[in-house]
Amino acid sequence: MLITSALIAPTLPLAFGSDGSSARYRLGEALDPGGRRQPFEDDLLTMLTISELNADLCDRIIEHWLGLLDEHAPGATRHALRVTRHAVALASELGVPQAAWPNLQRGGLLHDVGKLFVPGYILRKRGKLTDPEWTSIREHPGRGCELIRSVALLEPSIEIIRSHHERWDGRGYPDGLAGEDIPLPARIFAVADVWDALTHDRPYRAAWPQDRAIELVRSEAGHHFDPVVVEAFLDTTSYRLAG
């Protein structure tokens, strides 16, 4: 079973374009009759033209990119699955129509795909990052957008991938958006992402106790996070389970 099958319903319209136009995408594993893997850099640059894409193949693209990311940054897939589940539950609490959930799910699963372009030693570093290393980290939303923009089906999810590190007070990245200029899916996802990051071990620190993480989220309402999203978060007990 594909790892995305529980999150993306097989009945969703997954064709690339209503006009039948072809779509171009980078597939991490080159199609090789011998089943051999090409080097990582070559995999990402492999360009395929597809005229029709069904649900199974779309799931496989997402699964494959997550697999590459997990090799590059161990634990990334588990994080993506947890945070996507949290974000969808929070969207439900906020009354976001179910029709919008698939894009939230896809964006959530691929929110960190741009970290494929961040050197692995930076992602695994236990100490303080240097300024150049921080610059590399801050580039991952834009790099992720570049990777998936050629997949027409995934374009509606770009707002999460690009904007999940924006802050309500305008001090985030990459665009310095503030308040409601940040797309709502990205504002929802920001809370879910930080919650999951705080309540699970990272290379540079141990997981926080859940009560401490909840207080951090509460204190960042109106600063890092949309206050309305934080209120919904605090009202929803499911977020107090780290998964």
DALIN-V948703 format. One record per residue. RES is the residue in three letters. PSI is psi in degrees with one decimal (999 if undefined). Layout:
RES/PSI
RES/PSI
This chain:
MET/136.4
LEU/146.2
ILE/-19.6
THR/-4.4
SER/-28.0
ALA/-10.7
LEU/-29.9
ILE/113.4
ALA/139.9
PRO/-12.5
THR/0.9
LEU/148.5
PRO/106.3
LEU/7.4
ALA/150.7
PHE/-33.5
GLY/141.8
SER/-21.2
ASP/2.8
GLY/7.7
SER/152.0
SER/159.6
ALA/148.0
ARG/138.7
TYR/158.0
ARG/122.4
LEU/126.0
GLY/-34.0
GLU/117.0
ALA/145.8
LEU/107.8
ASP/118.4
PRO/-28.3
GLY/-3.2
GLY/16.1
ARG/145.8
ARG/134.9
GLN/162.6
PRO/153.5
PHE/-49.3
GLU/-41.6
ASP/-36.6
ASP/-47.2
LEU/-26.9
LEU/-2.1
THR/120.5
MET/127.4
LEU/143.4
THR/127.2
ILE/131.0
SER/-29.8
GLU/138.6
LEU/120.9
ASN/176.9
ALA/-40.4
ASP/-43.0
LEU/-36.2
CYS/-45.1
ASP/-39.9
ARG/-34.2
ILE/-49.1
ILE/-45.2
GLU/-41.4
HIS/-44.1
TRP/-39.8
LEU/-36.9
GLY/-43.4
LEU/-42.2
LEU/-37.0
ASP/-33.0
GLU/-37.1
HIS/-37.6
ALA/86.1
PRO/135.9
GLY/-8.0
ALA/-37.6
THR/-44.8
ARG/-41.6
HIS/-47.0
ALA/-41.9
LEU/-43.6
ARG/-48.8
VAL/-31.3
THR/-41.3
ARG/-44.0
HIS/-43.8
ALA/-40.2
VAL/-40.3
ALA/-39.1
LEU/-38.9
ALA/-40.3
SER/-43.4
GLU/-33.0
LEU/-3.2
GLY/19.3
VAL/128.9
PRO/144.2
GLN/-26.8
ALA/-23.3
ALA/-10.2
TRP/-38.6
PRO/-41.8
ASN/-35.4
LEU/-40.7
GLN/-48.0
ARG/-43.0
GLY/-37.6
GLY/-45.5
LEU/-32.8
LEU/15.5
HIS/-30.2
ASP/16.4
VAL/-25.5
GLY/-15.3
LYS/-8.8
LEU/-24.7
PHE/1.4
VAL/129.8
PRO/136.6
GLY/-33.4
TYR/-29.1
ILE/-43.6
LEU/-27.4
ARG/0.2
LYS/134.5
ARG/-24.5
GLY/-172.0
LYS/138.0
LEU/144.7
THR/167.5
ASP/-46.3
PRO/-34.8
GLU/-39.2
TRP/-38.4
THR/-42.8
SER/-44.0
ILE/-43.9
ARG/-11.9
GLU/-10.9
HIS/-31.7
PRO/-43.7
GLY/-39.0
ARG/-36.0
GLY/-40.6
CYS/-41.1
GLU/-38.9
LEU/-41.5
ILE/-9.4
ARG/-28.4
SER/-4.5
VAL/103.4
ALA/-38.1
LEU/-32.7
LEU/-9.4
GLU/-38.9
PRO/-16.1
SER/-4.6
ILE/-32.5
GLU/-31.2
ILE/-46.8
ILE/-40.1
ARG/-34.4
SER/8.5
HIS/-8.9
HIS/10.9
GLU/157.3
ARG/148.6
TRP/-34.2
ASP/3.6
GLY/7.7
ARG/14.4
GLY/-166.2
TYR/159.6
PRO/-10.1
ASP/-4.8
GLY/31.8
LEU/155.8
ALA/153.3
GLY/-138.7
GLU/-0.8
ASP/-20.3
ILE/127.7
PRO/140.1
LEU/-44.0
PRO/-36.8
ALA/-35.5
ARG/-39.2
ILE/-48.1
PHE/-33.6
ALA/-42.7
VAL/-47.4
ALA/-39.1
ASP/-47.6
VAL/-41.9
TRP/-47.4
ASP/-39.4
ALA/-40.6
LEU/-35.2
THR/10.6
HIS/152.4
ASP/141.3
ARG/160.4
PRO/-30.7
TYR/-4.1
ARG/158.8
ALA/161.0
ALA/144.7
TRP/151.8
PRO/148.5
GLN/-36.3
ASP/-36.8
ARG/-40.9
ALA/-40.3
ILE/-42.5
GLU/-36.2
LEU/-46.7
VAL/-44.0
ARG/-43.8
SER/-21.1
GLU/3.4
ALA/128.3
GLY/-6.1
HIS/-78.3
HIS/-40.0
PHE/154.9
ASP/122.4
PRO/-34.0
VAL/-39.8
VAL/-39.7
VAL/-41.9
GLU/-43.1
ALA/-39.0
PHE/-46.3
LEU/-24.7
ASP/-7.0
THR/108.0
THR/-20.9
SER/-26.0
TYR/-9.5
ARG/5.7
LEU/117.1
ALA/-15.4
GLY/999
